[in-house]
Amino acid sequence: MKTYIVQIMLAGSLLAPAMFAQNNRVNARRENQQDRIAQGVKSGQLNAKETARLESKEHKLNQEIHNDRAAHSGKLTAQEKRQVNRRQNRVSQQIYKQKHDSQTQPK
């Protein structure tokens, strides 16, 4: 009986991280993109207008994620996950383009 209980506890501890993995990926990616924007500001690769535009897009995406999670008990549906991933890809590409264009912060 004890081994059965230990096996159940072990199985539960192995499944829990998988349940939270998607939320962690979304959050980690959001933090990574914020860090990339901050680094672009610090290095002068992003000017104020570019930064404001990227921050606005990030804010809209974060608000959408928040609303989707609120509508589904804190979780994202498979379709919402795909949608968030596509939007994060687009914002990531825009961050890259803005950081590598000829516009820089005035010194």
SVG drawing of the C-alpha trace seen along z (x, -y; Angstrom):
<svg xmlns="http://www.w3.org/2000/svg" viewBox="-15 -64 41 66">
<polyline fill="none" stroke="black" stroke-width="0.4" points="0.0,0.0 2.8,-2.4 4.5,-1.8 1.2,-2.5 0.9,-5.9 4.5,-6.7 3.9,-5.9 0.9,-8.1 2.7,-11.0 5.7,-10.5 3.4,-10.5 1.6,-13.7 4.9,-15.5 6.0,-14.6 2.7,-15.8 2.5,-19.1 5.4,-20.8 3.9,-19.8 0.6,-21.4 2.3,-24.7 4.8,-24.5 2.8,-26.4 2.0,-29.3 5.7,-29.4 6.7,-29.5 4.3,-32.4 5.6,-34.3 9.3,-33.6 8.9,-34.7 7.1,-37.9 10.0,-38.7 12.6,-37.9 11.0,-40.3 10.8,-43.0 14.5,-42.5 15.3,-42.8 13.4,-46.1 15.2,-47.4 18.5,-46.3 17.7,-48.2 16.9,-51.4 20.1,-51.0 22.3,-50.5 20.6,-53.3 19.4,-51.0 15.8,-52.0 14.6,-55.6 11.7,-56.9 9.1,-56.5 10.2,-52.9 10.2,-52.0 6.7,-53.4 5.3,-51.6 6.9,-48.2 5.8,-48.7 2.2,-49.4 2.2,-46.2 3.5,-44.3 0.9,-45.8 -2.0,-44.9 -0.7,-41.3 -0.3,-41.0 -3.8,-42.4 -5.2,-39.9 -3.4,-37.0 -4.8,-38.3 -8.4,-38.4 -8.1,-35.0 -6.9,-33.5 -9.6,-35.2 -12.2,-33.7 -10.9,-30.2 -10.1,-29.8 -6.5,-30.9 -5.6,-28.8 -5.3,-29.3 -7.1,-27.1 -5.0,-25.4 -6.3,-27.9 -5.4,-30.8 -1.9,-29.4 -1.4,-29.3 -2.7,-32.8 -0.5,-34.1 2.6,-32.4 1.9,-33.9 1.5,-37.4 4.7,-36.9 6.5,-35.9 5.4,-39.1 6.4,-41.3 9.7,-39.5 10.4,-40.2 9.4,-43.8 11.8,-44.2 14.5,-42.8 13.7,-45.1 13.5,-48.2 16.8,-47.4 18.6,-46.9 17.3,-49.8 19.3,-53.0 17.2,-55.0 18.9,-55.4 18.5,-57.5 20.0,-61.0 23.1,-61.2"/>
</svg>
